[in-house]
Amino acid sequence: MNHTTDTPLLSLQGLTIALPKGADRAYAVENLSYDVQRGEILCVVGESGSGKSMAANAVMGLLPKGVRPVDGKAIFADQDLLSITEKQHRELRGLRIGMIFQEPMTALNPLMRVGAQISEVFEAHGQLNGAERSIKALELLTEVGLPEPEKAIRAYPFQLSGGQRQRVMIAMALALEPELLIADEPTTALDVTTQAQILDLIIDLQKRHGMAVMFITHDFGVVAEIATRVCVMRQGKIVELGEARDVLANPQHEYTRALIEAIPSDVVPEARGAETDTPLLDVKNLNKVFRSKGGLFKPAREVRALNDVSFSLVKGETIGIVGESGSGKSTLGRCIVRLETPDSGLMSLSGTDFMTLHGESLRRERKRVQMIFQDPYASLNPRTRVGMAIAQGPIANGIPKQKALAQADDLLELVGLANTADRFPHEFSGGQRQRIGIARALALEPELIVADEAVSALDVSIQAQILELLEDLKQKFSLSLLFITHDLRVAAQICDHIIVMQHGRIVEQGPARDIFLAPQQAYTRQLLDAIPGRPEATEIAS
Amino acid sequence: MLYARLIIMRLLKAVIVLFLIVIFNFFLIQMAPGDPAAVMAGEAGATDPEFLRQLREQFGLDQPLYVQLWRYISGIATLDFGYSYRQQMPVFDLIMDRMPATLLLTGTAFVMSLGLGILAGSMAAARAKKLSGSVIMALALVFYATPLFWVALMSVVLFSVQLDWLPAYGFASVGTGYTGFALALDIGKHLILPATTLALFFMAIYTRMTRTSMLEASQQDYVKTARSKGLASGVIQRRHILRNALLPIITLAGLQAGQMVGGAILTETVFAWPGIGRLMFEALMQRDYNLLLGIFFFSAALVILFNIITDLVYGLVDPRIKEAS
């Protein structure tokens, strides 16, 4: 065991991992070679399907069923991780290689207390006794900066927020001070401000423990924040590998360049406005309170999801509603399409009182406001052909079936999916499904489209395409758009006007350019600062 | 503290529900053609209207409905469920007399089906890709598909008639004068066949459900987390997968447990088991309305009780439910 600083901690040599038969390609990764040095943060970057997580899973011995390494080596601590037994692998996991995952909401066992889940790591490797494990768990929770660790240790995961759960995951992965930490998109599911905190934590812990980190991400903004070196992957192959500084400043490969450009980390929105000044939507003092039903002996809990929200939208305008989870932005969207009924306030759609409509008259007016949903996988009925899915709205509004189906064909062509009307949703990729969602919304010829996180689940390059399509269609049909997002970078790209929300209130609203360049409120500045890899815009602002 | 209050609330609600069930059953029985007096008079071969009138007066059947209902309800409040004129005994005594045998049978079957079902299901899940897993599932399907009475008859033919290992019917051997341990052993021997027969069907359901539920749970992210900690697969199966997979099984167990009073008619009949099921069957055939109403009451009470217990167990297994309730 002669570990000089030169020997890499982990060395992948010609790693090739086969996918099961019938997959879209034969190998998840092909002839993959890179090293992870002690004490560095290596970012593995790629879009979904690039195979960026596969090598990490192979190193952990956690490859999905049917996926297996067929060639190459993964040398860690003088042994080839691909040829050791499951038992040897198990001894390495948690002890010398720790891992954290993308979804903090589901990565913890919902039925076990947080403390017990951390103690389990020691138990798995036969270390310490019961009492010592609890003490250590408490220390770890303190170290990862969980508020009130004494309480948190007895909490169940559902009692913690996403960011807090991710801290618990990190505490677990660090419990035995592994030499290598693998982080698989650990901040992707988090709000920008939480993401910034977690990134800081990882950098801080990495420095303090001197471990190596293999950080898997799709986000070049994150890369700019933390990476020592970068490995860019595409379709199972390495496209570019080098020092983070060099790759970011001077990307050699065109794909890397495209990826970096797709992230408008330093984009400042152009000054623009709607062409018209005909008011379309007018919202005044909208309020919505969610009450959990209290029992006789239990106080009802109240959440003010919307608190005196007022704004107006002129025809042809795109307004971005930006906020973190729990800010009430989605509730606002759902109120505007009347999926939720606000408690009080006024809402009018080019003069029609849209708020007090109900029953049949609401049903008739509904088509004027349509919604595009966040999750392209869950928002289409898996058993309905997409042509029919698009035609259902018009049919419900009295258009003959044949005609509606013909229109659906046209709409699919319009969103770039010609001749696909008789396919089922599962035959499409995420980006394509979102196109179908757009076609579905357009089918009713609405005046206003509410897009709720419509591109959040998509890869950056796909995001750019969808945004372009939306912009295009907006012009073509002189639509107005209410664009709900947590991602300021996306808002910067297409919004004329931005509304920043927090705790159900509008914190700040104004032309997009003003919000970015001269934010008036501390919270807006905080949001802007938290965007990974974005020092430039703030410089311009000051 | 909040939890104790919750239980009290649930019990209060249960009393109201039970009250409504009593009223509902009472009127349901009234709607059936004929009354006990007519049946008794008919069986005695008497057609004399005066005799009928006397009988009705004696049982209070000549009173207006609301008076009869009031009497019945106030009787139940003091555990007086009326008198079975067919059996010449108070209904409450009759039911209490048969209750232990039924609860012994159904309780044993319940524990057996739940325990073995979960065990077999976990094994089938852990061996999902292997032959042994398929064999377990095939057996479960056979037990699930075979009618109960057929299993009962065939097991009597095999184990009692052919092999002579176990008694074919009854609760205990007659006239042996066994006491203490010997008696328990004797009853136990008599219990095996009916309890197993009754258990097989639910065992098959539990097996299938446990397997499905565990396979689903094993796909969850937290299982990957558990593996990344380096935990042994046995620990992961028990602590992470099985525990999360148990929730739907608890729902079903609650349903099965609720049927413990009335759900064994067939088995009790085939094995001549002196339980409530047979009592109910006889009462039905003889229009022994007081007795029927009494049995209805007890089975309804048991269903409600197990509903509450199921909810409490949910809360114990899943902290999220406790929070929400």
HADDOCK unambig.tbl for C-alpha pairs under 7 A between the chains (distance, minus, plus):
assign (segid A and resid 90 and name CA) (segid B and resid 230 and name CA) 4.60 0.50 0.50
assign (segid A and resid 91 and name CA) (segid B and resid 230 and name CA) 5.98 0.50 0.50
assign (segid A and resid 93 and name CA) (segid B and resid 228 and name CA) 5.49 0.50 0.50
assign (segid A and resid 93 and name CA) (segid B and resid 229 and name CA) 5.63 0.50 0.50
assign (segid A and resid 93 and name CA) (segid B and resid 230 and name CA) 4.64 0.50 0.50
assign (segid A and resid 94 and name CA) (segid B and resid 228 and name CA) 5.89 0.50 0.50
assign (segid A and resid 94 and name CA) (segid B and resid 229 and name CA) 4.19 0.50 0.50
assign (segid A and resid 94 and name CA) (segid B and resid 230 and name CA) 5.38 0.50 0.50
assign (segid A and resid 98 and name CA) (segid B and resid 228 and name CA) 6.92 0.50 0.50
assign (segid A and resid 99 and name CA) (segid B and resid 228 and name CA) 6.38 0.50 0.50
assign (segid A and resid 106 and name CA) (segid B and resid 221 and name CA) 5.68 0.50 0.50
assign (segid A and resid 106 and name CA) (segid B and resid 222 and name CA) 6.20 0.50 0.50
assign (segid A and resid 107 and name CA) (segid B and resid 221 and name CA) 4.73 0.50 0.50
assign (segid A and resid 107 and name CA) (segid B and resid 222 and name CA) 4.22 0.50 0.50
assign (segid A and resid 107 and name CA) (segid B and resid 225 and name CA) 6.10 0.50 0.50
assign (segid A and resid 108 and name CA) (segid B and resid 222 and name CA) 4.87 0.50 0.50
assign (segid A and resid 109 and name CA) (segid B and resid 222 and name CA) 5.20 0.50 0.50
assign (segid A and resid 109 and name CA) (segid B and resid 240 and name CA) 6.72 0.50 0.50
assign (segid A and resid 111 and name CA) (segid B and resid 318 and name CA) 5.65 0.50 0.50
assign (segid A and resid 111 and name CA) (segid B and resid 319 and name CA) 6.45 0.50 0.50
assign (segid A and resid 121 and name CA) (segid B and resid 229 and name CA) 5.45 0.50 0.50
assign (segid A and resid 124 and name CA) (segid B and resid 230 and name CA) 5.91 0.50 0.50
assign (segid A and resid 124 and name CA) (segid B and resid 231 and name CA) 4.79 0.50 0.50
assign (segid A and resid 158 and name CA) (segid B and resid 320 and name CA) 6.94 0.50 0.50
